[in-house]
Amino acid sequence: MISVKDMADLVYVYDAYITINKALFGDAMLLGFHEGNFGTISRIFNVIERNVADELKKDDYRVTWEILDDFSLKPEERARRLLGGIDAI
């Protein structure tokens, strides 16, 4: 399992990816890993999914993405929740 600090860094990268994606395409657009450099950067999603707490892997990672997309929380708090911290689910 990765540290909270490392997961927080991944959340910061995720946030930047979403922001740049919306700026370029007008809305978040899903790109395949093979679709250029921006598609390659989307591999960050796989790294996050592989490292979340086991209970968040149920339901096709639905709760994981709800936590990631809760921009009312700081990245460090989202990281703690993703790793199974208190009030994670």
Residue frames as a rotation matrix with the C-alpha (Angstrom) as fourth column:
MET 1
0.588 0.809 0.000 0.00
0.809 -0.588 0.000 0.00
0.000 0.000 -1.000 0.00
ILE 2
-0.231 -0.660 0.715 1.28
0.602 -0.674 -0.427 3.47
0.764 0.332 0.553 -0.79
SER 3
-0.709 -0.109 -0.697 1.54
0.664 -0.433 -0.609 6.31
-0.235 -0.895 0.379 1.69
VAL 4
0.404 0.862 -0.305 -1.05
0.734 -0.505 -0.455 9.04
-0.546 -0.040 -0.837 2.14
LYS 5
0.054 -0.467 -0.883 1.49
-0.238 -0.864 0.443 11.55
-0.970 0.186 -0.157 0.80
ASP 6
-0.900 -0.413 0.139 2.03
0.006 0.308 0.951 9.53
-0.436 0.857 -0.275 -2.38
MET 7
-0.293 0.874 0.388 -1.73
0.948 0.319 -0.004 9.12
-0.127 0.366 -0.922 -2.89
ALA 8
0.432 0.418 -0.799 -2.20
0.372 -0.890 -0.264 12.86
-0.822 -0.183 -0.540 -2.31
ASP 9
-0.486 -0.671 -0.560 0.37
-0.330 -0.453 0.828 13.51
-0.809 0.588 -0.001 -5.04
LEU 10
-0.855 0.245 0.458 -1.63
0.507 0.586 0.633 11.23
-0.113 0.773 -0.625 -7.36
VAL 11
0.171 0.969 -0.177 -4.81
0.902 -0.226 -0.368 13.14
-0.397 -0.096 -0.913 -6.49
TYR 12
0.116 -0.216 -0.969 -3.08
-0.100 -0.974 0.205 16.43
-0.988 0.073 -0.135 -7.35
VAL 13
-0.888 -0.450 -0.093 -2.07
-0.162 0.118 0.980 14.96
-0.430 0.885 -0.178 -10.73
TYR 14
-0.487 0.802 0.346 -5.63
0.865 0.499 0.062 13.70
-0.122 0.329 -0.936 -11.24
ASP 15
0.346 0.627 -0.698 -7.01
0.535 -0.743 -0.403 17.19
-0.771 -0.234 -0.592 -10.51
ALA 16
-0.283 -0.544 -0.790 -4.56
-0.387 -0.688 0.614 18.76
-0.878 0.479 -0.016 -12.97
TYR 17
-0.931 -0.024 0.365 -5.47
0.280 0.592 0.755 16.18
-0.234 0.805 -0.545 -15.62
ILE 18
-0.060 0.994 0.087 -9.19
0.957 0.082 -0.278 16.96
-0.284 0.066 -0.957 -15.24
THR 19
0.327 0.141 -0.934 -8.57
0.158 -0.983 -0.093 20.74
-0.932 -0.117 -0.344 -15.34
ILE 20
-0.610 -0.628 -0.483 -6.40
-0.406 -0.275 0.871 20.54
-0.680 0.728 -0.087 -18.47
ASN 21
-0.782 0.384 0.492 -8.81
0.589 0.712 0.381 18.09
-0.204 0.587 -0.783 -20.10
LYS 22
0.255 0.944 -0.209 -11.74
0.820 -0.326 -0.470 20.47
-0.512 -0.051 -0.857 -19.58
ALA 23
0.134 -0.282 -0.950 -9.70
-0.197 -0.947 0.253 23.43
-0.971 0.153 -0.182 -20.83
LEU 24
-0.820 -0.554 -0.145 -8.72
-0.270 0.151 0.951 21.60
-0.505 0.819 -0.274 -24.01
PHE 25
-0.894 0.443 0.065 -11.96
0.359 0.624 0.694 19.81
0.266 0.644 -0.717 -24.81
GLY 26
-0.459 0.746 0.483 -14.63
-0.524 -0.666 0.531 21.87
0.718 -0.009 0.696 -23.03
ASP 27
0.636 0.573 0.517 -15.57
-0.768 0.399 0.502 18.94
0.082 -0.716 0.693 -20.81
ALA 28
-0.182 -0.722 0.667 -13.74
-0.679 0.583 0.446 15.95
-0.711 -0.372 -0.597 -19.41
MET 29
0.586 0.279 -0.761 -13.12
-0.785 0.428 -0.448 13.60
0.201 0.860 0.470 -22.31
LEU 30
0.529 -0.385 0.757 -11.99
-0.231 0.792 0.565 10.01
-0.817 -0.474 0.330 -21.87
LEU 31
0.429 -0.497 -0.754 -9.02
-0.875 -0.023 -0.483 9.08
0.223 0.867 -0.445 -24.01
GLY 32
0.979 -0.134 -0.152 -7.49
0.147 0.986 0.074 5.65
0.140 -0.095 0.986 -24.47
PHE 33
0.547 -0.831 -0.098 -3.94
0.117 -0.040 0.992 5.04
-0.829 -0.555 0.076 -23.32
HIS 34
-0.147 -0.595 0.790 -2.88
0.860 0.318 0.399 4.76
-0.489 0.738 0.465 -26.95
GLU 35
0.591 0.502 0.632 -4.29
0.762 -0.604 -0.233 8.19
0.265 0.619 -0.739 -27.87
GLY 36
0.306 -0.561 0.769 -1.23
0.120 -0.778 -0.616 10.39
0.944 0.281 -0.171 -27.70
ASN 37
-0.703 -0.711 0.012 0.51
0.136 -0.151 -0.979 11.94
0.698 -0.687 0.203 -24.74
PHE 38
-0.444 0.602 0.664 -2.68
-0.856 -0.503 -0.116 13.06
0.264 -0.621 0.738 -23.06
GLY 39
0.618 0.638 -0.460 -4.08
-0.513 0.770 0.379 9.55
0.596 0.001 0.803 -23.29
THR 40
-0.044 -0.743 -0.668 -0.87
0.325 0.622 -0.712 8.22
0.945 -0.248 0.214 -21.80
ILE 41
-0.797 -0.250 0.550 -1.17
-0.356 -0.542 -0.762 10.57
0.489 -0.802 0.343 -18.83
SER 42
0.175 0.953 0.246 -4.62
-0.869 0.032 0.495 9.11
0.464 -0.300 0.834 -18.15
ARG 43
0.015 -0.261 -0.965 -2.81
0.165 0.953 -0.255 6.00
0.986 -0.156 0.057 -16.87
ILE 44
-0.799 -0.255 0.544 -2.86
-0.421 -0.407 -0.810 7.85
0.428 -0.877 0.218 -13.56
PHE 45
0.189 0.955 0.228 -6.36
-0.935 0.104 0.340 6.42
0.301 -0.277 0.913 -13.15
ASN 46
0.556 -0.025 -0.831 -4.99
-0.039 0.998 -0.055 2.87
0.830 0.063 0.554 -13.13
VAL 47
-0.549 -0.824 -0.139 -2.33
0.172 0.051 -0.984 3.74
0.818 -0.564 0.113 -10.55
ILE 48
-0.559 0.432 0.708 -4.97
-0.800 -0.505 -0.324 5.21
0.218 -0.747 0.628 -8.26
GLU 49
0.495 0.842 -0.215 -7.33
-0.763 0.540 0.355 2.25
0.415 -0.011 0.910 -8.70
ARG 50
0.245 -0.468 -0.849 -4.58
0.140 0.884 -0.447 -0.27
0.959 -0.009 0.282 -7.93
ASN 51
-0.702 -0.700 -0.133 -3.77
0.276 -0.095 -0.956 1.47
0.656 -0.708 0.260 -4.65
VAL 52
-0.177 0.697 0.695 -7.14
-0.769 -0.539 0.344 2.28
0.614 -0.474 0.631 -3.09
ALA 53
-0.593 0.058 0.803 -8.43
-0.675 0.509 -0.534 0.39
-0.440 -0.859 -0.263 -0.07
ASP 54
-0.987 0.137 0.081 -9.96
0.158 0.880 0.448 -2.99
-0.010 0.455 -0.890 -0.93
GLU 55
-0.318 0.939 -0.131 -13.46
0.648 0.114 -0.753 -1.95
-0.692 -0.324 -0.644 0.17
LEU 56
0.015 0.296 -0.955 -13.44
-0.409 -0.870 -0.276 0.81
-0.912 0.395 0.108 -2.48
LYS 57
-0.859 -0.415 -0.301 -12.82
-0.444 0.308 0.842 -1.69
-0.256 0.856 -0.449 -5.27
LYS 58
-0.499 0.775 0.388 -16.38
0.611 0.632 -0.477 -3.01
-0.614 -0.001 -0.789 -5.03
ASP 59
0.519 0.849 -0.102 -19.00
0.494 -0.395 -0.775 -1.76
-0.698 0.351 -0.624 -7.47
ASP 60
0.396 -0.404 0.825 -16.44
0.890 -0.051 -0.453 -1.12
0.225 0.914 0.339 -10.21
TYR 61
-0.584 -0.775 -0.241 -14.63
0.811 -0.543 -0.217 1.58
0.037 -0.322 0.946 -8.21
ARG 62
0.212 0.762 0.612 -17.75
0.632 -0.584 0.509 3.79
0.746 0.279 -0.605 -8.10
VAL 63
0.881 0.126 -0.456 -16.95
0.461 -0.446 0.767 5.07
-0.107 -0.886 -0.451 -4.60
THR 64
-0.114 -0.990 -0.082 -13.33
0.843 -0.140 0.519 5.72
-0.525 -0.010 0.851 -5.62
TRP 65
-0.560 -0.095 0.823 -14.44
0.702 -0.583 0.410 8.10
0.441 0.807 0.393 -8.35
GLU 66
0.606 0.780 0.158 -16.98
0.513 -0.534 0.672 9.77
0.609 -0.326 -0.723 -6.06
ILE 67
0.599 -0.475 -0.645 -14.17
0.595 -0.274 0.755 10.52
-0.535 -0.836 0.118 -3.61
LEU 68
-0.440 -0.842 0.314 -11.81
0.831 -0.249 0.497 11.71
-0.340 0.479 0.809 -6.35
ASP 69
-0.415 0.345 0.842 -14.44
0.610 -0.582 0.539 14.01
0.675 0.737 0.031 -7.81
ASP 70
0.651 0.601 -0.464 -15.37
0.743 -0.379 0.552 15.57
0.156 -0.704 -0.693 -4.45
PHE 71
-0.150 -0.770 0.620 -13.50
0.602 -0.568 -0.561 18.83
0.784 0.289 0.549 -5.00
SER 72
0.676 0.379 0.631 -14.91
-0.280 -0.661 0.696 20.22
0.681 -0.648 -0.341 -1.74
LEU 73
0.905 -0.424 0.025 -12.21
0.179 0.436 0.882 18.13
-0.385 -0.794 0.470 -0.02
LYS 74
0.364 -0.875 -0.320 -8.50
-0.878 -0.436 0.194 18.90
-0.310 0.210 -0.927 -0.19
PRO 75
0.326 -0.297 -0.897 -6.37
-0.600 0.669 -0.439 16.33
0.731 0.682 0.040 -2.04
GLU 76
-0.745 -0.653 0.132 -4.84
-0.496 0.410 -0.765 15.14
0.446 -0.636 -0.630 1.23
GLU 77
-0.352 0.712 0.608 -8.29
-0.708 0.223 -0.670 14.36
-0.612 -0.666 0.426 2.66
ARG 78
0.630 0.550 -0.549 -9.35
-0.777 0.457 -0.433 12.56
0.013 0.699 0.715 -0.50
ALA 79
-0.150 -0.782 -0.605 -6.11
-0.583 0.564 -0.584 10.58
0.798 0.265 -0.541 -0.32
ARG 80
-0.806 -0.110 0.582 -6.84
-0.578 0.358 -0.733 9.50
-0.128 -0.927 -0.352 3.27
ARG 81
0.157 0.956 0.248 -10.33
-0.739 0.281 -0.613 8.40
-0.655 -0.087 0.750 2.27
LEU 82
0.522 -0.001 -0.853 -9.04
-0.761 0.452 -0.466 6.53
0.386 0.892 0.235 -0.76
LEU 83
-0.467 -0.791 -0.395 -6.67
-0.431 0.594 -0.679 4.61
0.772 -0.147 -0.618 1.48
GLY 84
-0.021 0.592 -0.806 -9.46
0.468 0.718 0.515 3.60
0.883 -0.366 -0.292 3.85
GLY 85
-0.929 -0.348 0.128 -9.21
0.083 -0.532 -0.843 6.37
0.361 -0.772 0.523 6.42
ILE 86
-0.611 0.725 -0.320 -12.04
0.482 0.020 -0.876 7.30
-0.628 -0.689 -0.362 8.76
ASP 87
0.213 0.848 -0.486 -15.25
-0.143 -0.464 -0.874 8.17
-0.966 0.256 0.022 6.92
ALA 88
-0.786 -0.608 -0.109 -13.80
-0.215 0.104 0.971 6.62
-0.580 0.787 -0.213 3.76
ILE 89
-0.847 0.517 0.125 -17.11
0.387 0.437 0.812 5.21
0.366 0.736 -0.570 2.61
